[in-house]
């Protein structure tokens, strides 16, 4: 009994300390994404707090962290610039409704259909995006109002603190795991900077994060069809982007922890969190792979870690904003660099000569599109590219073997699926002019899959009919028979009744 208690206490300690580490990392990210979306930094911080808390309480995948993200922020910027922040809030409410409907309809399971090369490209692309996002911290605004790269002492100071942070995170776990390495690094670097009088950029130099508890607020917009017309496209895009990033992040956590999340529950949790955001002045968001990786690597494998991160973030806003303002940006940059190293699939380089070139191409394509556009576009492009590659490869595998019979008829046995990509090749395989009067197409080793296949068969039947010959289809599967029967007048083919075959069984004897 006491052993069980201590085990639970140890796990709770890991979750709480991991949550504290994540909360530190959430502050600059939420502020940065708020700037991207064109809203007040507190809107981003409130969004991170509510996304993390609600998803962890009602529908989050254990270990996964949700908050304000860049993927959703880039969609919001045009809406906020043209219509204002109140329209953003009502859009976030509708976004949440769409996501909850998606989960209620049990569509979350379809994330399992995303091919592995797309997943690989998604992870590598996000690692690069996280890395590039840290580059802004190596810049400073000049007298001309333009951002310039750091140089001289400020640059070496920044690099030294970042390197020390990474060193602590690398070596500390080899000595002890009592305290998460990320948290230890943040505290150590902060003490060095504060008591050593080191001149470097801190969280307080980015924005003032002090505030109160988020208050209930009905978005001040006219509830008319015109408003719906304005917000509907943004809500649909935000719902799609948020769900894709959240469900793919869930899949990554599944792989790391060797467990399985519930996609439909995650979708509902994300939706509810976004709806709450819209009524409490937050910018919404979705799962964050960077913070999730920090959490999992720090031992936060339960929902308590997400709850702790959210409550710590709120306490920073309400009570400890002055202390958090002293945290050096270099410590958080070093933390994120270690996330990049842990997130990027370095083993993918070893796969270049071991997997089909088409899969390598798809993985690189998704990575590049993720970096230069957004995650949702990258995943959609990757899935389409994979489907086209698969269709092309399958189309090349269709062929026939022919057999002549004593009665003068001929049977063409089709090998491979008949669908849109192989229909042209299928038509080229037959020569009605030189075939006998009775021709049978044996479909036992093939499958008629779609409308293009039906049209190919219909066109082939017309060719045999014009040549004065009869074409029969045999050994059709029940699904193919149903498809051709439903097509009705579209198909002019004589179906030959297949004999029924029975398996010898003692019960029939």
N, C-alpha and C positions, 0 to 999 in steps of 0.2 A: 504493500500500500504506500509506504513512504517512498519507495523507489519510483512508483508511478507518479507520485506528487512531484518529486524532484525532476523527473523527465519532462513533465508538463511545464514546470517552472523554468527549466533550462531552455525549452523551446520558446516559451513566452519571452524570455530575456533576449534570445536571438532575434525574434520578430520585432521587439520594441527597439533594440539598438539598430537593427537594420532599417527600421522605419525612420529613425532619427537621421541616419546617413542619407536616406533617400530625400527626406525633407530639405536638407541642406542643398542637395542637387536640384530640387524642384524650383527653388527660389529664382535663380538666374534664368532658368529655362522658361518659366511662366512669365517673367517680366519681359524677356526677349520676344516671346511669341505674342504677347499683348501689344508690343510695339509693332510687330509685323502686321497684326490685324488692325492697327490704328485705334486701339482703345487704351483706357487708363490701366497702368500696371496692376492696380488692385483687382480689376476685372479678370485679368489672367490668373492672379493668385487665388481669388475666390473660385475661379473655374477649376484650378488644380485641386483645391481643398475639397470641393463638392464632388468632383468626378472620382477622386480617390476614395472618399468616405462612402458614397452611395454604392459604388460598384463593389467595394469590399464587403459591405453589409448585406447586399441583396442578390448580387449576381456576378461577382468577380471571380475569375479563375485564381485560386490560391497562389500567391506569389507574384501576381501580375499587378503592375501599377498603372493607373490611369490618371490623366491630367490634361492640361492645355498643351496642344501639340502644333508643330509647324505645318503638318499636313492639312489640318483643318484651318489654321490661321490664314494660309495663303488664299483659301476660298472666301474667307470672311472679309478680306480687305476691301474688295470692290463694293460689297454691300454696305459696309460701314461708311466708306468714303462718300457714297451717293445718297444714302438714306438715313444714316445715323445709327447710334448704338442701340436705340430702342427697337429698331427693326431687326438687329442682330439677336436680341433676346427672344423675340417672338419666333424668329427662324430656328433658334436652338430648341425651343419648345416643340415645334413641328418636326424637327430632326429626330428628337427623342421618340416622338410618337411613331414615326416611320421605323425606327430601329426596334422598338418594342413589338410592332406588328410583324416585322421580319422574324424576330425570335419566336413569337407566338405561332407563326406559320411553320415553324421548325425548318427554316431554310439554312440555319447555321451549319448543318451537317455538310452542306455543299462545299465548305472550305476544304474538305478532305480531297476534293477533286483538283486542287491546285497542284500541278506537277512539281517534283522535287527540284528541277533546274530553276523553276520560277521562285521557289522558296529560297534557294541558294542565292539567286540574284537579288532577292528582296533583302536578305540579311546583309549581304556585302554592300549593297547600295545604301542601306540605312547607316551602316558603319561609316561609310565615306561621307554621308550627309552630316552625321554627328561630328566627325572630324572637321569638316569644312566650317561648320557652325562655330567651332571654337576659335577660328582664325580671326573673327572680329575682335576678340579680346586682346589680340596682339596689335591692335590699331589704336590710335589716339586722334582726337579731333584737333586740327591745327587752327591757327589764327584766321585762316581763310575759310573756316567752316567745313573743310574737306577732311575726311579720315585719311591718316597717314600711318604707315607701318612704324612700329616702335624701333628705336635704334639706340646704340650706345648702352649706357648703364641701365636705363629702364628695360631694354630688351633682355640683357643678360640677367637682370634680377628676376624678370618674369620666367625666363627659361630655367634658371636655377631653382626657383620655387616649384615650378611644374615638375622638373626632374626629381626633386626631393620627394614630392608627393607620390610620384609613381614608384620611386624606390621603396618608400614605406609600405605602399600597397602591395608591392611584389615580395618583399622580404618578411614582413611581419607575420603573414599566415604560416610561414615556415617555422616561426618561433612559438607563437601562441594564437589561438582563435577566441580568446576570452572576449575581445572587443573587435568589432568589424574593422578591417584594415582601412576602409574608406573614412570611417568616423575618426579613427586614430590619426590619419593623415591630415584631415581638416583641422582637428584640434591642435596638432603639433605645429602645422604651418601658421595657424592663426596666432599661437603664442609667440612664435619666432618673430612674426611681423609686428605684433603689438608691442612686445617688450623689447624687441631689438630696434624699434624705430625704423623699420624698413619702409621705404617709400614705394608703394605699389598700389595698383587699383584694387578697390574692395567693392563689396556688394552695394554699399551706400553710395558709391560713385555712379551706379547705374540708375537707381531710382529709390524713392522713399517708399518703403513697404509697410509703413504703419497704418493701421486701420482698425475697425471694429468688427463685430460679428455681422455677416451678410444678412440683410433684411429682406423679408418677402416684398415683392414688387411686381405688380401686373404691368407688362410692357405697355407703354403709353403710345399705342398706335391705333388708327381707326380699324375696327374689326369689320372690314368690307371685302368684297371679292377682289377689288383692286389691290389691297394689301396681300391677299392670298396669291394673286398673280405675280406680285413682286418677289415674295419670299419662297414660293414653291420650288423654283429651280435650284436655289441655293440650298434649301432643306434636303432635297433629293441628293445633291452632290455631297453635302456634308455627311448625310447618313451613309452613303456608299463608301466614301473615303474612310470614315470612322470605323465602320464595320470591317472593312478589308484589313485596315491596320491592326485592329483589335484581335480579329480572328487569326491573322497570321502571327501576331505576337503570342497568342495563346498556343499556337502550334509549336513555336520555338521553345516556349516553356515546357510543353509536353515532351519535346525531344530531350531537353536538358535534364528534366526531373524523372524521365521514364514513367510518366503518368499520362492521364488523358483528361483534358478539360471538357466542359459541356458548352458547345458553341451556341446553342439556343439560349441557354441561361446567361451567357456572356452578352449576347445581343440584347436581351431584355434588360440586363443590368446597365449596360451602356446607354440604352434608350432612356431609362428612368433617370439616370444621372444627368443626362443632357436636359431632360424636361425640368428637373429641379433647378439646374443652372439657369435656365431661361427665366424662372420666377424668382431667383435670388441674386440676379445681377452678375452671373458668371459667364465666361465666354465658351463654356463647354469644352469638348475635346474627345479623346479616345485613349486607348492604351499607348504607353510610351515604352518602346523597346529598350532605350538607354537606361531609364530609371528601373525598369523591370530587371535588367541584367545586373544592375547594382544590388537590387534587393535580393535576387536569387543567390548571387555570389556571396552575399553577406550573411546568408542563412535564413532570410525571410521567405519561408516556403508556405506560410499560411495567411489567411485573410487578416489576421491580427497585424501583420506588418503593414498592409495598406491602410488599415484604420489608424495605426500609430503614426504613419507618415503624414496622413491628413491632419490629425489632431496636433502634431508637432508644428506643421506648417501654419495652422490657425493660431497656435500660441505664439509663433514668431511674429505674425501680423499684429496680434492684439497686445502682447506683453513684452516681446523681446526684439523688437525691430531695431533698437539701438545696438544691441549686441550682434545681431546678424549682419548689420551694416558693416561691422568690422572684419568679417570673414573675407580673406583675400580671394580675389577671382582666380588667382593662380592655382589655389588648392582645388577649386572646383573644375578648372580646366584639366589639371592633372588627373582628377577622378574620371572625367569624361574620356580622356585619352586611354586610360586603362579599360574603360568600357568598350571603346573602339577596338582595342587589341583583343579583348575577350569575345566581342561580337563577330568580328570578321572571320569568315571560314577560311583560314589559311590553308587548310587541306584541299581547298578547291583547286589550287595550283597543281597539286599532284594528280588531279583527275583529267588534266588537259589531254593526255595521251592514252587515257584508260576508258573513257566513255565516248559514245558517239559524238561526232563533231556537231551534229544538230543540237544536242543537249548543251554542249559548251557554248554554242552560238546563242541559245535562248538565255542561258545564265548571264552571259556578258551583256546581252541586249537589255534584260531587266535591270541589271546594275546601272547601266548608262542612263536608261530612261528614268530610273528612280532619282538619280543625281540631278538630272537636268529638268525634270518636270515634277511629278508627284507620284506617290506610292500607288494610288488607285489606277492611274494611267499605266504605270509600269506593269502592274499585275495583269490588267486586262490585255495589254499588248503581249505579255509573256504567254498567257493562256491561249490567245489567238494564234500566236506564232507556233506554239507547241501543237495545237490542233491541226494547223496547216501542214506542219512537218509530218505529223502522224498520218494525215490523209494522203499526202504525197507518197510516203513510203508504202502505205497499204495499197495505193492505186497501182504501183509497179509490180505487185505480187499476184495479180489476177492472171490466170492462164487456163487453157483447156487441154484435156486429153481426149482423143476420139477413138471410137471402137465401132467397127462394122459388124452387122449381124447377118445370119443366113437368109433372112427374109428380105434382104436388100435395104433395110433401114440403117440408120447411123445414130450413135449416141455421143454427144459431146458432154463430157463431165467437166463442170466449172469448178475451179479451185480459187478460193479467195473471195472476199466480200465484194458485192456489187453495190456501189453507192456513187454519189456525185463525182468523186475524183476518179473513179475507175470506169465510169460508164462509157467514155470515149474509147478507151482501150478494149473494153468488152465488145463493142460493136466491130472493131477491127479484127477480132479473132475468128469471125464466121464468114463463109463464102457460099451464099445461097445458090449461086449459079452452078457450082460444082458438087453440091450436096445431093443425095438421093431425094426421092419424093417424100419420104417419111423421116423426120429428124426429131430426135429427143434431146432436150437439154436437162441433164441430171444436176440438180441443185443440192445434192446431199452434202457436198463439201463447200457450199457457198451460202450466202445470205443476201436476200433482196432487202435493202435497208431504207430507201427513201424514194421520193418522187422522181428524182433523176434516174434511179434504177428502173422504175416502172416505165418511164418514157423510153429508156434504152431497149427494154424488152418489147414494148409496143412497136418501136421503130424496126427492130429486128423481125418481128412477126410480119410487118408490112412488106419487108424485103422478100421474105419467103413466100408470102401470098402472091406478090407480083411475079415471082418466079414459078408459080403454079405448084407450090409445095406446102406440106403441112408441118407445122411446128408444135411440139408438145413439151410441156414442162412436167418433170417428174421429181419425186423425192423432195418436195417442198416442205419446209418446216411449218408447223401450225401458224407461226407469226407471219411468215411470208405468204402463206395461203390467204390469211385474213387480209393482209395488206393489198394483195392483188384483187381479191374479191371485192373489197371496199372500193377500189379504184373503178370497178364496173366497166363502163364503156371505154375507159381510157386504155384498156388492155384487150387486144384481140388475139388471144392465144388459146389453143385447145389444151385444156387440162386433162391429163391422162390419170385415171384413177389408180393410185398406188395400191399394191397388195398390202395387206396387213400382216405384220410379222409378230410371232409370239415366241416367248422364251420358254423353253422346256422347264417345267416345274413339277415337283412331286405332288403339289396340291391339285394339278390338272390331270394326274394319271388316274 
